Every structure is written in C-alpha cells, then in structure tokens.
Amino acid sequence: LEKAHPHVGKIIMETWNFPGELKLVVSEYLNFGRDTGDSKADLVDIAQVAFLQSIARTDHPACRLDWTQIKSFSKLGIDPEIDVLEIEGVSDEVSAAQQMMSF
C-alpha cells in the first residue's frame, strides 16, 4: 500500500479532473531526489516537508534519509535539523487544534 498509493492517488485525481498541480503532489511528494531546477517552492515541496515532519522521530524508512539533501527544505527556507513542532508556539497551536477535533 505504501508504494502503490501515489500511483492510485494520481489515477483518482486524473479521473476526477483535479488541477495538474494537485496531481503532481500526489505522485511526487515521496520523490525525495526531486529537483525541478527552480529555487521557488511549489505544492510538492510543501507536502514533502509536511510529510517528513509528520514522521520525524519514527521508524519510517524516510527518517533514515539525509534530509539536508532534500531540496524541498531549502526551497522553503526550513532547516531540516529542526522539528517544526519545536518552533515556539507551534506545538501549542497543534495541541489546541487536536483538542478541538477530539470528540
């Protein structure tokens, strides 16, 4: 499932006529060697960094990659060595959002 979901997601998004930028996110966010040659970040870069931050400090195989070599971090101006939840105030906001969503 882990390997198939980008392909399946792309098919679903094509069938439902999603915009090209969103289709690209689904099919490319796990492509950690991705280099568009552009210094400007796109939706794939945002999704890729968000995914990696969401699995930080887990046993997920992507945690064994050298995140300093993943261009999405530098394009977004984010230090791959810093956990975004450690940034002042972010952790509190995430906790508040989680509490609001728990039933």
LOLORO-735778 format. One line per field, with one value per atom (N, C-alpha, C, O): residue number from 1; residue in one letter; chain; x, y, z. Coordinates in Angstrom, 3 decimals. Layout:
<sites>
seti (NUM / ...)
lumdo (A / ...)
kolza (A / ...)
c1 (X / ...)
c2 (Y / ...)
c3 (Z / ...)
</sites>
This chain:
<sites>
seti (1 / 1 / 1 / 1 / 2 / 2 / 2 / 2 / 3 / 3 / 3 / 3 / 4 / 4 / 4 / 4 / 5 / 5 / 5 / 5 / 6 / 6 / 6 / 6 / 7 / 7 / 7 / 7 / 8 / 8 / 8 / 8 / 9 / 9 / 9 / 9 / 10 / 10 / 10 / 10 / 11 / 11 / 11 / 11 / 12 / 12 / 12 / 12 / 13 / 13 / 13 / 13 / 14 / 14 / 14 / 14 / 15 / 15 / 15 / 15 / 16 / 16 / 16 / 16 / 17 / 17 / 17 / 17 / 18 / 18 / 18 / 18 / 19 / 19 / 19 / 19 / 20 / 20 / 20 / 20 / 21 / 21 / 21 / 21 / 22 / 22 / 22 / 22 / 23 / 23 / 23 / 23 / 24 / 24 / 24 / 24 / 25 / 25 / 25 / 25 / 26 / 26 / 26 / 26 / 27 / 27 / 27 / 27 / 28 / 28 / 28 / 28 / 29 / 29 / 29 / 29 / 30 / 30 / 30 / 30 / 31 / 31 / 31 / 31 / 32 / 32 / 32 / 32 / 33 / 33 / 33 / 33 / 34 / 34 / 34 / 34 / 35 / 35 / 35 / 35 / 36 / 36 / 36 / 36 / 37 / 37 / 37 / 37 / 38 / 38 / 38 / 38 / 39 / 39 / 39 / 39 / 40 / 40 / 40 / 40 / 41 / 41 / 41 / 41 / 42 / 42 / 42 / 42 / 43 / 43 / 43 / 43 / 44 / 44 / 44 / 44 / 45 / 45 / 45 / 45 / 46 / 46 / 46 / 46 / 47 / 47 / 47 / 47 / 48 / 48 / 48 / 48 / 49 / 49 / 49 / 49 / 50 / 50 / 50 / 50 / 51 / 51 / 51 / 51 / 52 / 52 / 52 / 52 / 53 / 53 / 53 / 53 / 54 / 54 / 54 / 54 / 55 / 55 / 55 / 55 / 56 / 56 / 56 / 56 / 57 / 57 / 57 / 57 / 58 / 58 / 58 / 58 / 59 / 59 / 59 / 59 / 60 / 60 / 60 / 60 / 61 / 61 / 61 / 61 / 62 / 62 / 62 / 62 / 63 / 63 / 63 / 63 / 64 / 64 / 64 / 64 / 65 / 65 / 65 / 65 / 66 / 66 / 66 / 66 / 67 / 67 / 67 / 67 / 68 / 68 / 68 / 68 / 69 / 69 / 69 / 69 / 70 / 70 / 70 / 70 / 71 / 71 / 71 / 71 / 72 / 72 / 72 / 72 / 73 / 73 / 73 / 73 / 74 / 74 / 74 / 74 / 75 / 75 / 75 / 75 / 76 / 76 / 76 / 76 / 77 / 77 / 77 / 77 / 78 / 78 / 78 / 78 / 79 / 79 / 79 / 79 / 80 / 80 / 80 / 80 / 81 / 81 / 81 / 81 / 82 / 82 / 82 / 82 / 83 / 83 / 83 / 83 / 84 / 84 / 84 / 84 / 85 / 85 / 85 / 85 / 86 / 86 / 86 / 86 / 87 / 87 / 87 / 87 / 88 / 88 / 88 / 88 / 89 / 89 / 89 / 89 / 90 / 90 / 90 / 90 / 91 / 91 / 91 / 91 / 92 / 92 / 92 / 92 / 93 / 93 / 93 / 93 / 94 / 94 / 94 / 94 / 95 / 95 / 95 / 95 / 96 / 96 / 96 / 96 / 97 / 97 / 97 / 97 / 98 / 98 / 98 / 98 / 99 / 99 / 99 / 99 / 100 / 100 / 100 / 100 / 101 / 101 / 101 / 101 / 102 / 102 / 102 / 102 / 103 / 103 / 103 / 103)
lumdo (L / L / L / L / E / E / E / E / K / K / K / K / A / A / A / A / H / H / H / H / P / P / P / P / H / H / H / H / V / V / V / V / G / G / G / G / K / K / K / K / I / I / I / I / I / I / I / I / M / M / M / M / E / E / E / E / T / T / T / T / W / W / W / W / N / N / N / N / F / F / F / F / P / P / P / P / G / G / G / G / E / E / E / E / L / L / L / L / K / K / K / K / L / L / L / L / V / V / V / V / V / V / V / V / S / S / S / S / E / E / E / E / Y / Y / Y / Y / L / L / L / L / N / N / N / N / F / F / F / F / G / G / G / G / R / R / R / R / D / D / D / D / T / T / T / T / G / G / G / G / D / D / D / D / S / S / S / S / K / K / K / K / A / A / A / A / D / D / D / D / L / L / L / L / V / V / V / V / D / D / D / D / I / I / I / I / A / A / A / A / Q / Q / Q / Q / V / V / V / V / A / A / A / A / F / F / F / F / L / L / L / L / Q / Q / Q / Q / S / S / S / S / I / I / I / I / A / A / A / A / R / R / R / R / T / T / T / T / D / D / D / D / H / H / H / H / P / P / P / P / A / A / A / A / C / C / C / C / R / R / R / R / L / L / L / L / D / D / D / D / W / W / W / W / T / T / T / T / Q / Q / Q / Q / I / I / I / I / K / K / K / K / S / S / S / S / F / F / F / F / S / S / S / S / K / K / K / K / L / L / L / L / G / G / G / G / I / I / I / I / D / D / D / D / P / P / P / P / E / E / E / E / I / I / I / I / D / D / D / D / V / V / V / V / L / L / L / L / E / E / E / E / I / I / I / I / E / E / E / E / G / G / G / G / V / V / V / V / S / S / S / S / D / D / D / D / E / E / E / E / V / V / V / V / S / S / S / S / A / A / A / A / A / A / A / A / Q / Q / Q / Q / Q / Q / Q / Q / M / M / M / M / M / M / M / M / S / S / S / S / F / F / F / F)
kolza (A / A / A / A / A / A / A / A / A / A / A / A / A / A / A / A / A / A / A / A / A / A / A / A / A / A / A / A / A / A / A / A / A / A / A / A / A / A / A / A / A / A / A / A / A / A / A / A / A / A / A / A / A / A / A / A / A / A / A / A / A / A / A / A / A / A / A / A / A / A / A / A / A / A / A / A / A / A / A / A / A / A / A / A / A / A / A / A / A / A / A / A / A / A / A / A / A / A / A / A / A / A / A / A / A / A / A / A / A / A / A / A / A / A / A / A / A / A / A / A / A / A / A / A / A / A / A / A / A / A / A / A / A / A / A / A / A / A / A / A / A / A / A / A / A / A / A / A / A / A / A / A / A / A / A / A / A / A / A / A / A / A / A / A / A / A / A / A / A / A / A / A / A / A / A / A / A / A / A / A / A / A / A / A / A / A / A / A / A / A / A / A / A / A / A / A / A / A / A / A / A / A / A / A / A / A / A / A / A / A / A / A / A / A / A / A / A / A / A / A / A / A / A / A / A / A / A / A / A / A / A / A / A / A / A / A / A / A / A / A / A / A / A / A / A / A / A / A / A / A / A / A / A / A / A / A / A / A / A / A / A / A / A / A / A / A / A / A / A / A / A / A / A / A / A / A / A / A / A / A / A / A / A / A / A / A / A / A / A / A / A / A / A / A / A / A / A / A / A / A / A / A / A / A / A / A / A / A / A / A / A / A / A / A / A / A / A / A / A / A / A / A / A / A / A / A / A / A / A / A / A / A / A / A / A / A / A / A / A / A / A / A / A / A / A / A / A / A / A / A / A / A / A / A / A / A / A / A / A / A / A / A / A / A / A / A / A / A / A / A / A / A / A / A / A / A / A / A / A / A / A / A / A / A / A / A / A / A / A / A / A / A / A / A / A / A / A / A / A / A / A / A / A / A / A / A / A / A / A / A / A / A)
c1 (0.823 / 0.000 / 0.868 / 0.579 / 1.922 / 2.822 / 3.377 / 3.476 / 3.735 / 4.313 / 3.253 / 3.526 / 2.056 / 1.020 / 0.198 / -0.360 / 0.110 / -0.832 / -0.541 / -1.498 / 0.706 / 0.892 / 0.325 / -0.267 / 0.511 / 0.005 / -1.527 / -2.158 / -2.105 / -3.564 / -4.143 / -5.149 / -3.512 / -3.965 / -3.935 / -4.846 / -2.899 / -2.795 / -3.928 / -4.518 / -4.233 / -5.328 / -6.656 / -7.451 / -6.890 / -8.140 / -8.224 / -9.269 / -7.128 / -7.150 / -7.318 / -7.955 / -6.754 / -6.954 / -8.404 / -8.994 / -8.978 / -10.370 / -11.317 / -12.307 / -11.022 / -11.885 / -11.495 / -12.035 / -10.553 / -10.127 / -9.600 / -9.923 / -8.792 / -8.135 / -7.096 / -6.604 / -6.761 / -5.724 / -4.380 / -4.088 / -3.574 / -2.272 / -1.362 / -0.641 / -1.381 / -0.523 / -0.839 / 0.068 / -2.118 / -2.503 / -2.184 / -1.792 / -2.346 / -1.983 / -0.501 / -0.090 / 0.287 / 1.733 / 2.097 / 3.029 / 1.378 / 1.643 / 1.505 / 2.375 / 0.410 / 0.133 / 1.198 / 1.601 / 1.649 / 2.595 / 4.054 / 4.902 / 4.373 / 5.776 / 6.228 / 7.428 / 5.312 / 5.747 / 6.693 / 7.394 / 6.729 / 7.667 / 8.953 / 9.818 / 9.081 / 10.278 / 11.291 / 11.351 / 12.075 / 12.975 / 14.205 / 14.950 / 14.426 / 15.510 / 15.019 / 15.765 / 13.784 / 13.152 / 13.899 / 14.176 / 14.220 / 14.882 / 14.306 / 14.621 / 13.471 / 12.837 / 13.775 / 13.488 / 14.896 / 15.814 / 15.368 / 16.045 / 14.240 / 13.687 / 13.922 / 13.769 / 14.293 / 14.510 / 13.211 / 13.183 / 12.142 / 10.847 / 10.127 / 10.044 / 9.610 / 8.895 / 7.523 / 6.913 / 7.067 / 5.730 / 4.959 / 5.447 / 3.769 / 2.935 / 3.581 / 3.393 / 4.333 / 5.013 / 6.031 / 6.147 / 6.761 / 7.756 / 7.083 / 7.581 / 5.967 / 5.238 / 4.756 / 4.927 / 4.151 / 3.638 / 4.776 / 4.632 / 5.899 / 7.034 / 7.593 / 7.836 / 7.795 / 8.322 / 7.299 / 7.667 / 6.027 / 4.985 / 4.961 / 4.843 / 5.073 / 5.088 / 6.290 / 6.147 / 7.467 / 8.672 / 8.596 / 9.000 / 8.089 / 7.946 / 6.940 / 7.081 / 5.924 / 4.909 / 5.429 / 4.885 / 6.488 / 7.048 / 8.344 / 8.953 / 8.762 / 10.020 / 10.022 / 9.009 / 11.194 / 11.405 / 10.570 / 10.215 / 10.252 / 9.583 / 10.545 / 11.677 / 10.096 / 10.937 / 10.627 / 11.009 / 9.948 / 9.639 / 10.952 / 11.887 / 11.039 / 12.287 / 12.768 / 13.975 / 11.871 / 12.283 / 13.035 / 13.713 / 12.924 / 13.678 / 15.157 / 15.977 / 15.501 / 16.904 / 17.607 / 18.816 / 16.848 / 17.431 / 18.168 / 17.897 / 19.098 / 19.774 / 18.902 / 18.940 / 18.122 / 17.162 / 17.845 / 17.206 / 19.128 / 19.829 / 20.010 / 20.302 / 19.841 / 19.985 / 18.647 / 18.616 / 17.561 / 16.232 / 15.968 / 15.866 / 15.861 / 15.796 / 14.566 / 14.599 / 13.494 / 12.269 / 12.512 / 11.924 / 13.364 / 13.647 / 14.287 / 13.855 / 15.306 / 15.980 / 15.084 / 15.141 / 14.257 / 13.343 / 12.332 / 11.893 / 11.969 / 11.020 / 11.708 / 11.044 / 13.043 / 13.778 / 13.647 / 13.684 / 13.492 / 13.337 / 14.575 / 15.028 / 15.104 / 16.257 / 15.781 / 14.959 / 16.281 / 15.834 / 16.218 / 15.699 / 17.117 / 17.546 / 16.593 / 16.701 / 15.663 / 14.739 / 13.367 / 12.824 / 12.819 / 11.457 / 10.517 / 10.586 / 9.635 / 8.773 / 7.905 / 7.496 / 7.613 / 6.827 / 7.605 / 7.023 / 8.925 / 9.748 / 9.788 / 10.243 / 9.323 / 9.318 / 8.316 / 7.203 / 8.725 / 7.923 / 6.482 / 6.241 / 5.541 / 4.126 / 3.453 / 2.247 / 4.183 / 3.575 / 3.000 / 1.884 / 3.754 / 3.304 / 2.004 / 1.108 / 1.908 / 0.681 / -0.508 / -1.611 / -0.282 / -1.361 / -1.818 / -3.014 / -0.874 / -1.214 / -2.016 / -3.020 / -1.578 / -2.302 / -3.726 / -4.669 / -3.874 / -5.206 / -6.105 / -7.284 / -5.553 / -6.327 / -6.744 / -7.869 / -5.822 / -6.145 / -7.242 / -8.128 / -7.207 / -8.233 / -9.599 / -10.623 / -9.609 / -10.860 / -11.487 / -12.709 / -10.640 / -11.135 / -11.478 / -12.141 / -11.044 / -11.343 / -12.781 / -13.237 / -13.453 / -14.866 / -15.046 / -16.172)
c2 (-1.191 / 0.000 / 1.256 / 2.219 / 1.239 / 2.397 / 2.769 / 3.950 / 1.764 / 2.022 / 2.336 / 3.065 / 1.799 / 1.945 / 3.222 / 3.697 / 3.786 / 4.888 / 6.127 / 6.788 / 6.492 / 7.638 / 7.380 / 8.270 / 6.174 / 5.821 / 5.798 / 6.334 / 5.181 / 5.120 / 6.522 / 6.864 / 7.326 / 8.698 / 9.510 / 10.295 / 9.327 / 10.051 / 9.647 / 10.500 / 8.357 / 7.881 / 8.484 / 8.931 / 8.494 / 9.064 / 10.548 / 11.029 / 11.269 / 12.705 / 13.003 / 13.990 / 12.162 / 12.335 / 12.062 / 12.797 / 11.005 / 10.651 / 11.760 / 12.032 / 12.395 / 13.459 / 14.841 / 15.851 / 14.882 / 16.135 / 17.206 / 18.387 / 16.778 / 17.744 / 18.529 / 18.037 / 19.735 / 20.525 / 19.805 / 19.027 / 20.073 / 19.431 / 19.591 / 18.659 / 20.775 / 20.999 / 20.018 / 19.533 / 19.725 / 18.797 / 17.363 / 16.572 / 17.019 / 15.662 / 15.419 / 14.331 / 16.442 / 16.321 / 16.072 / 15.321 / 16.689 / 16.496 / 15.027 / 14.458 / 14.417 / 13.021 / 12.087 / 11.137 / 12.346 / 11.422 / 11.709 / 10.836 / 12.915 / 13.297 / 13.554 / 13.698 / 13.616 / 14.032 / 13.024 / 13.378 / 11.803 / 10.813 / 10.708 / 9.887 / 11.525 / 11.546 / 12.489 / 13.673 / 11.956 / 12.776 / 13.259 / 14.100 / 12.741 / 13.226 / 14.247 / 14.651 / 14.661 / 15.585 / 16.915 / 17.525 / 17.350 / 18.639 / 19.261 / 18.837 / 20.258 / 20.922 / 21.913 / 22.396 / 22.226 / 23.221 / 24.638 / 25.602 / 24.760 / 26.063 / 26.270 / 25.342 / 27.485 / 27.755 / 28.100 / 28.197 / 28.283 / 28.618 / 27.337 / 26.380 / 27.325 / 26.161 / 26.036 / 27.025 / 24.793 / 24.543 / 23.671 / 23.382 / 23.262 / 22.459 / 21.127 / 20.628 / 20.548 / 19.280 / 19.484 / 18.651 / 20.580 / 20.864 / 20.997 / 20.473 / 21.690 / 21.862 / 20.519 / 20.217 / 19.712 / 18.397 / 17.486 / 16.731 / 17.555 / 16.690 / 17.023 / 16.123 / 18.291 / 18.688 / 18.376 / 17.911 / 18.629 / 18.325 / 16.830 / 16.433 / 16.002 / 14.554 / 14.156 / 13.415 / 14.643 / 14.269 / 14.739 / 14.013 / 15.932 / 16.416 / 15.566 / 15.380 / 15.053 / 14.248 / 12.891 / 12.283 / 12.409 / 11.101 / 11.219 / 10.210 / 12.447 / 12.660 / 11.857 / 11.736 / 11.316 / 10.522 / 9.245 / 8.766 / 8.689 / 7.391 / 6.416 / 6.774 / 5.195 / 4.202 / 4.126 / 3.160 / 5.121 / 5.157 / 5.184 / 5.879 / 4.439 / 4.406 / 5.784 / 5.994 / 6.716 / 8.053 / 8.819 / 9.803 / 8.385 / 9.021 / 8.678 / 9.335 / 7.663 / 7.276 / 8.047 / 7.913 / 8.851 / 9.655 / 10.847 / 11.254 / 11.402 / 12.633 / 13.801 / 14.203 / 14.338 / 15.387 / 16.658 / 17.486 / 16.837 / 18.032 / 17.997 / 19.024 / 16.831 / 16.692 / 16.811 / 16.768 / 16.957 / 17.067 / 18.544 / 19.350 / 18.886 / 20.283 / 21.032 / 22.257 / 20.325 / 20.982 / 21.818 / 22.890 / 21.346 / 22.093 / 23.441 / 24.474 / 23.433 / 24.702 / 25.625 / 26.842 / 25.074 / 25.909 / 26.618 / 27.728 / 25.978 / 26.569 / 27.369 / 28.008 / 27.327 / 28.049 / 27.430 / 28.125 / 26.099 / 25.369 / 24.518 / 23.786 / 24.621 / 23.816 / 22.389 / 22.182 / 21.399 / 20.019 / 19.430 / 18.385 / 20.087 / 19.597 / 20.028 / 19.544 / 20.934 / 21.450 / 20.841 / 20.852 / 20.316 / 19.789 / 20.986 / 21.764 / 21.146 / 22.334 / 22.436 / 23.537 / 21.324 / 21.391 / 21.995 / 22.362 / 22.097 / 22.711 / 24.224 / 24.911 / 24.759 / 26.198 / 26.807 / 26.307 / 27.875 / 28.474 / 28.734 / 29.385 / 28.224 / 28.458 / 27.434 / 27.219 / 26.803 / 25.865 / 24.662 / 24.231 / 24.121 / 22.960 / 23.246 / 22.404 / 24.436 / 24.819 / 24.896 / 24.472 / 25.438 / 25.547 / 24.175 / 23.947 / 23.260 / 21.907 / 21.216 / 20.561 / 21.359 / 20.747 / 21.291 / 20.534 / 22.594 / 23.210 / 22.690 / 22.410 / 22.566 / 22.062 / 20.603 / 20.214 / 19.804 / 18.404 / 18.298 / 17.453 / 19.133 / 19.111 / 19.507 / 18.944 / 20.468 / 20.901 / 19.804 / 19.731 / 18.950 / 17.910 / 16.607 / 15.745 / 16.455 / 15.205 / 15.247 / 16.248 / 14.147 / 14.064 / 13.296 / 13.130)
c3 (0.000 / 0.000 / 0.000 / -0.710 / 0.792 / 0.879 / -0.505 / -0.838 / -1.300 / -2.618 / -3.669 / -4.622 / -3.506 / -4.533 / -4.391 / -5.379 / -3.201 / -3.023 / -3.867 / -4.268 / -4.166 / -5.059 / -6.465 / -7.077 / -6.956 / -8.285 / -8.295 / -9.206 / -7.290 / -7.186 / -7.006 / -7.627 / -6.164 / -5.952 / -7.234 / -7.496 / -8.030 / -9.307 / -10.246 / -10.908 / -10.307 / -11.161 / -10.714 / -11.541 / -9.419 / -8.894 / -9.239 / -9.677 / -9.043 / -9.310 / -10.794 / -11.160 / -11.648 / -13.090 / -13.463 / -14.254 / -12.895 / -13.174 / -12.743 / -13.422 / -11.631 / -11.105 / -11.618 / -11.168 / -12.563 / -13.215 / -12.251 / -12.382 / -11.295 / -10.408 / -11.212 / -12.227 / -10.774 / -11.463 / -11.450 / -10.541 / -12.462 / -12.612 / -11.415 / -11.057 / -10.782 / -9.606 / -8.486 / -7.811 / -8.285 / -7.214 / -7.589 / -6.732 / -8.857 / -9.300 / -9.064 / -8.662 / -9.319 / -9.135 / -7.670 / -7.382 / -6.761 / -5.331 / -4.968 / -4.309 / -5.400 / -5.054 / -5.610 / -4.940 / -6.816 / -7.440 / -7.102 / -7.287 / -6.610 / -6.427 / -4.996 / -4.759 / -4.035 / -2.693 / -2.038 / -1.091 / -2.508 / -1.960 / -2.780 / -2.473 / -3.807 / -4.637 / -3.991 / -4.322 / -3.076 / -2.270 / -3.032 / -2.528 / -4.234 / -5.083 / -6.095 / -6.987 / -5.962 / -6.909 / -6.948 / -5.915 / -8.175 / -8.371 / -9.629 / -10.741 / -9.454 / -10.593 / -11.255 / -12.350 / -10.609 / -11.125 / -10.816 / -11.173 / -10.159 / -9.782 / -8.290 / -7.496 / -7.916 / -6.488 / -5.773 / -4.546 / -6.526 / -5.938 / -5.515 / -6.286 / -4.290 / -3.760 / -4.436 / -4.842 / -4.539 / -5.060 / -4.065 / -2.973 / -4.450 / -3.553 / -3.198 / -2.088 / -4.115 / -3.828 / -2.712 / -1.813 / -2.768 / -1.723 / -0.358 / 0.638 / -0.316 / 0.948 / 1.479 / 2.660 / 0.606 / 1.018 / 1.462 / 2.424 / 0.766 / 1.101 / 2.481 / 3.286 / 2.755 / 4.064 / 5.159 / 6.238 / 4.886 / 5.877 / 6.182 / 7.341 / 5.147 / 5.361 / 6.208 / 7.181 / 5.844 / 6.588 / 8.037 / 8.945 / 8.258 / 9.623 / 10.403 / 11.611 / 9.700 / 10.392 / 10.832 / 11.754 / 10.172 / 10.539 / 11.331 / 11.685 / 11.607 / 12.337 / 13.633 / 14.322 / 13.936 / 15.165 / 15.199 / 16.276 / 14.026 / 13.962 / 13.297 / 12.971 / 13.098 / 12.421 / 10.926 / 10.267 / 10.392 / 8.953 / 8.168 / 8.566 / 7.057 / 6.270 / 5.813 / 5.691 / 5.560 / 5.109 / 6.192 / 5.895 / 7.426 / 8.516 / 8.449 / 9.090 / 7.685 / 7.550 / 6.424 / 6.241 / 5.672 / 4.606 / 5.199 / 6.329 / 4.435 / 4.838 / 4.385 / 3.222 / 5.310 / 4.971 / 4.498 / 3.849 / 4.805 / 4.334 / 2.819 / 2.205 / 2.218 / 0.771 / 0.035 / -1.195 / 0.761 / 0.160 / -0.115 / 0.810 / -1.388 / -1.821 / -1.315 / -1.197 / -1.019 / -0.564 / 0.690 / 0.839 / 1.587 / 2.812 / 2.488 / 3.001 / 1.645 / 1.337 / 0.526 / 0.700 / -0.356 / -1.132 / -0.234 / -0.538 / 0.860 / 1.803 / 2.915 / 3.732 / 2.936 / 3.964 / 5.335 / 6.350 / 5.361 / 6.626 / 6.877 / 5.997 / 8.063 / 8.447 / 8.717 / 9.609 / 7.966 / 8.159 / 9.511 / 9.905 / 10.217 / 11.523 / 12.638 / 13.765 / 12.332 / 13.347 / 13.146 / 12.042 / 14.212 / 14.194 / 14.268 / 15.219 / 13.276 / 13.254 / 14.495 / 14.862 / 15.151 / 16.371 / 17.531 / 18.552 / 17.374 / 18.403 / 18.260 / 19.174 / 17.137 / 16.936 / 17.922 / 18.083 / 18.566 / 19.632 / 19.192 / 18.176 / 19.962 / 19.714 / 18.822 / 18.944 / 17.940 / 17.009 / 17.743 / 17.455 / 18.684 / 19.428 / 20.173 / 20.217 / 20.756 / 21.473 / 20.526 / 20.871 / 19.327 / 18.343 / 17.866 / 17.690 / 17.656 / 17.234 / 18.327 / 18.044 / 19.567 / 20.690 / 20.801 / 21.032 / 20.637 / 20.709 / 19.579 / 19.799 / 18.391 / 17.250 / 17.482 / 17.168 / 18.036 / 18.311 / 19.352 / 19.224 / 20.378 / 21.409 / 20.841 / 21.228 / 19.931 / 19.327 / 18.473 / 18.340 / 17.894 / 16.994 / 17.708 / 17.131 / 18.934 / 19.632 / 20.169 / 20.722 / 19.986 / 20.369 / 21.651 / 22.118)
</sites>
